[in-house]
Every structure is written in C-alpha cells, then in structure tokens.
C-alpha cells in the first residue's frame, strides 16, 4: 500500500492495484506452444539418433563390459522371475530393483545382447533430453535457449556414455530431472493460485495467506523421487534438497502476493503437505518397486524371518525381510572404502568431479580392426565434454552470485539440484567413489550454462546490435561444445582408432 500526504490534509492510504501484483505472480505465457513442442521433438529425435547409434557395440566378446557385468545379469534374473533377483551374485545385489526392472524390458524386446542390455538406458537418455529442453524453456521463456539446452546435453560426454551402458545412473538422472521439472511447474501453479487470491481479494483473510489446495505437480515430483530412490538410495538427498526448495519457493510466492507473514505462512501451510508429497509419497513409491520381490518365494533375503532374523510378531514378515536386506546393503556401502593396498585405478574423489579431472576407462581393446592402419585399438572413456565441464567453477560462482546477489530463483533451484548430487559425497571421503556418480549432476550443469548463455544473449527487447553480438557469442560457444564432442566421439563409443589418435585424445595426465 502507499500513503499519500498532502499539506494540511489527513494521510490517505492507497492500495496497490491488485492486477499489478497478480500479473507479477502469474505473468502471461510467452512464445508459441506449437513451436515450442516442435523444437522439443526435433531436438529429442536428434538426441535419440545420437544415443541409439550402433548401441549394441562394443561388448567384451559378446558379454557385458565394465559394471554392466553386475547389472545386466541381475536384470536378466529380473526378466526371468517377473521383477526380482534370486541370486546374490557374490553379495553384489546392493541397489534397489527399479533400474534392473527397466533394463529387463530391453532384454525382453531384443534379447540378451548389447542392444537388449542398453535399450532402456538409451531411451532414458533420450527422455532426459526432452525434459531438459522443456525445463530450460520454462526457466528462460525462450525456445532458442530450450533448444540449446538439449543440444548441450546431447553433446555431454558423461550423459552420452551413460545412456549407452547397462548401468543404473542414467535412470537416476532421468527421475531426478523429472522431479525437478515437476517442481518448476508446481512453483508456477502456486503463483497462479495466489494470483487468483490477490485478484479476488482474499489473500490476507489470514496473516499466513491461503491454503493452496492439492498440488498435483508436487505429487508428481514425489512419485519421481520415489522412483529415483528405487534406482539408488542417493535419491534420498534429492528428497531433502527439493523438499527445502519447494517450501522456500512457496514462501517467496506468498511474499510476492503480499501475505503478511509469508515465511511463517509457508511453514504453517506448506511444510506438512510437502512432507506428505515429497516424503510419504516417495516412501510408498519406493516400496511399490519392491512388490515383485515381496510377492516372491525365491527372492534374495525374502524369507529370512524365523531363520537369520528373529520374528517380531507385530511387524509383517515381508517388512522385516526388507529391513534385513536394507541393513546388508547399507553395511556393504559403509564398508566399501578405499584400500591403501588395493585402490581401484580409476577411483576419484568429489572435488575432481565438477571439472571431470579423473574420468573412467570402461572398455579397452588393444587388437581392434578397422581404423585404416596396421595397429588399431578401441576404448570407451567416461569424459565430461571439456568445453562444458571445465567451465564448472566459473558457472557455479555465477550461479551463487545470481542466487544470493540478485535473488534469482532459477539459478538457486538449479544450483540446489546440482549440489544435491555433489556435496553428500564429501561426508565420507574414505568411501570408494567413481566419476560416473556425476551422471545426475550433468543436466543441471547444462541448465546453469544455459541460464548464463541467456545473460550473454540479452533480453528480447535489447537493441539489434546488443542482441546480435550476444547471439554470435552464444553460437560460437555452442559450436565449440559440439566440435569438442565430435572430437571425443571415437573414445565415447569404442570406435577403432590408431594408437596415435588415442594419445591425442588424452589431454590431461590425470586422464591416463
């Protein structure tokens, strides 16, 4: 409200126009929806071609490579049994079943070969491209920047390799990105509902603001986070991060709507529903991923009650068995520490991950053929495209500045998601860690870069010279990223190359 004081007259209180506040909460949509979807589908199809290209190659003489050797046989058990594993595999069934259930579909369609092992991973990678285009478009309100986000994710070496491996992490990335996208839409929905309250004049019927009703997109985020936990337990960190994020976003929306006590209002009216949507729902969804195991007779650890486990009368046997299995898995991860005498040659620590300073060699064949020379080799190396990953710290610094110095919710949200994938690994530095753990971080690095590219590009209302210069810089940068990806292509896919070319690909001593 505004107070007007005229000489010799009583102060007059003038209410701010409701329409202005409502429009700031719920601005009109920008861009052409049809054009936005055409851009999304086009970029996704290009990404799908890149991800699926020669997907069944290479193999280790017809068998899986690297950590596929754990998860591919387990997914074959899942396919055989209808959703669960029954063989402990040297006690290495140490992750929930959902990713292996998804991988089983590919084996059911194409058989027990490279294409079958990797089909679901490649599909997950393609869907992640679609999601990142849509999320970037919502964050920037720009079809161009949405398309560039998709192009950058296509050209990311980490996302590319993990989309072509029968491993778990690309599925974790998919569901984490999907959950983040749901929360971005939920934020818009919250602001739309508050805008209605402003227009209709009941925004301050309570000092805490109105109740916001059932939030379907937050519910969707909870489902996605439950599925993320059904891939790997590291999804728990995203539950904590995204739960905090949605409560803060709701408080800021209440403040923008003119609520008298926005932060207290968010605590009173948003925390409990958020716990239901982003904690209870994920727990239920996580348990659903175990239903085939629960219904089985031969699942690993399914019937330990009364034998290895003393029966507790008031707890169902199936939950006791699941808890026993979970304790064993937790014990495995806690004891998976770096040995001074038996250190994995490609182990890395989290401070090296943002720039990808210690990649991983997944495959090496010294007697490959087809490179056009007398001596050929083939290799797959998990490398983050340097033109993106080497900018990580400047981009993170810029995101921190925009989040704190300019209160830019977009940078703050993406930064929280990125850090939820990085910071928890600093809690136990003795644990064995590997670069492929960054797979869920890669899409959020892309989003931070795209937000920065939006600053360089300039507003659509900027002058033609400013806009043209920004467009030139952005185009040059994206061209460099794509060229860098093309250069790395042979060692991202295991194509035959000469030993000389192999040496030229290894840019840093830490890559060797």
Rosetta blueprint (number, residue, H / E / L):
1 X L
2 X E
3 X E
4 X E
5 X L
6 X L
7 X L
8 X L
9 X L
10 X L
11 X L
12 X E
13 X E
14 X E
15 X L
16 X L
17 X L
18 X H
19 X H
20 X H
21 X H
22 X H
23 X H
24 X H
25 X H
26 X L
27 X L
28 X L
29 X L
30 X L
31 X L
32 X L
33 X H
34 X H
35 X H
36 X H
37 X H
38 X H
39 X H
40 X H
41 X H
42 X H
43 X H
44 X H
45 X H
46 X H
47 X H
48 X H
49 X H
50 X H
51 X H
52 X H
53 X L
54 X L
55 X L
56 X L
57 X L
58 X L
59 X L
60 X E
61 X L
62 X L
63 X E
64 X L
65 X L
66 X L
67 X L
68 X H
69 X H
70 X H
71 X H
72 X H
73 X H
74 X H
75 X H
76 X H
77 X H
78 X H
79 X H
80 X H
81 X H
82 X L
83 X L
84 X L
85 X L
86 X L
87 X L
88 X L
89 X L
90 X L
91 X L
92 X L
93 X L
94 X L
95 X L
96 X L
97 X L
98 X H
99 X H
100 X H
101 X H
102 X H
103 X H
104 X H
105 X H
106 X H
107 X H
108 X H
109 X H
110 X H
111 X L
112 X L
113 X L
114 X H
115 X H
116 X H
117 X H
118 X H
119 X H
120 X H
121 X H
122 X H
123 X H
124 X H
125 X H
126 X H
127 X H
128 X H
129 X H
130 X H
131 X H
132 X H
133 X H
134 X H
135 X H
136 X H
137 X H
138 X H
139 X H
140 X H
141 X L
142 X L
143 X H
144 X H
145 X H
146 X H
147 X H
148 X H
149 X H
150 X H
151 X H
152 X H
153 X H
154 X H
155 X L
156 X L
157 X H
158 X H
159 X H
160 X H
161 X H
162 X H
163 X L
164 X L
165 X L
166 X L
167 X L
168 X L
169 X H
170 X H
171 X H
172 X H
173 X H
174 X H
175 X H
176 X H
177 X H
178 X H
179 X H
180 X H
181 X H
182 X H
183 X H
184 X H
185 X H
186 X H
187 X H
188 X H
189 X H
190 X H
191 X H
192 X H
193 X H
194 X H
195 X H
196 X H
197 X H
198 X H
199 X H
200 X H
201 X L
202 X L
203 X L
204 X L
205 X L
206 X L
207 X L
208 X L
209 X L
210 X L
211 X L
212 X L
213 X L
214 X L
215 X L
216 X H
217 X H
218 X H
219 X H
220 X H
221 X H
222 X H
223 X H
224 X H
225 X H
226 X H
227 X H
228 X H
229 X H
230 X L
231 X L
232 X L
233 X L
234 X L
235 X H
236 X H
237 X H
238 X H
239 X H
240 X H
241 X H
242 X H
243 X H
244 X H
245 X H
246 X H
247 X H
248 X H
249 X H
250 X H
251 X H
252 X H
253 X H
254 X H
255 X H
256 X H
257 X L
258 X L
259 X L
260 X L
261 X L
262 X H
263 X H
264 X H
265 X H
266 X H
267 X H
268 X H
269 X H
270 X H
271 X H
272 X H
273 X H
274 X H
275 X H
276 X H
277 X H
278 X H
279 X H
280 X H
281 X H
282 X H
283 X H
284 X H
285 X H
286 X H
287 X H
288 X H
289 X H
290 X L
291 X H
292 X H
293 X H
294 X H
295 X L
296 X L
297 X L
298 X L
299 X L
300 X L
301 X L
302 X L
303 X L
304 X L
305 X E
306 X L
307 X L
308 X L
309 X E
310 X L
311 X L
312 X L
313 X L
314 X L
315 X L
316 X L
317 X H
318 X H
319 X H
320 X H
321 X H
322 X H
323 X H
324 X H
325 X H
326 X H
327 X H
328 X H
329 X H
330 X H
331 X H
332 X H
333 X H
334 X H
335 X L
336 X L
337 X E
338 X L
339 X L
340 X L
341 X L
342 X L
343 X L
344 X L
345 X L
346 X L
347 X L
348 X L
349 X L
350 X H
351 X H
352 X H
353 X L
354 X L
355 X L
356 X L
357 X L
358 X L
359 X L
360 X E
361 X E
362 X E
363 X E
364 X E
365 X E
366 X E
367 X E
368 X E
369 X L
370 X L
371 X L
372 X L
373 X L
374 X L
375 X L
376 X E
377 X E
378 X E
379 X E
380 X E
381 X E
382 X E
383 X L
384 X L
385 X L
386 X H
387 X H
388 X H
389 X H
390 X L
391 X L
392 X H
393 X H
394 X H
395 X H
396 X H
397 X H
398 X H
399 X H
400 X H
401 X H
402 X H
403 X H
404 X H
405 X H
406 X L
407 X L
408 X L
409 X H
410 X H
411 X H
412 X H
413 X H
414 X H
415 X H
416 X H
417 X H
418 X H
419 X H
420 X H
421 X H
422 X H
423 X H
424 X H
425 X H
426 X H
427 X H
428 X L
429 X L
430 X L
431 X E
432 X L
433 X L
434 X L
435 X H
436 X H
437 X H
438 X H
439 X H
440 X H
441 X H
442 X H
443 X H
444 X H
445 X H
446 X H
447 X H
448 X H
449 X H
450 X H
451 X H
452 X H
453 X H
454 X H
455 X H
456 X H
457 X H
458 X L
459 X L
460 X L
461 X L
462 X L
463 X L
464 X H
465 X H
466 X H
467 X H
468 X H
469 X H
470 X H
471 X H
472 X H
473 X H
474 X H
475 X H
476 X H
477 X H
478 X H
479 X H
480 X H
481 X H
482 X H
483 X H
484 X H
485 X H
486 X H
487 X H
488 X H
489 X H
490 X H
491 X H
492 X H
493 X H
494 X L
495 X L
496 X L
497 X E
498 X L
499 X H
500 X H
501 X H
502 X H
503 X H
504 X H
505 X H
506 X L
507 X L
508 X L
509 X H
510 X H
511 X H
512 X L
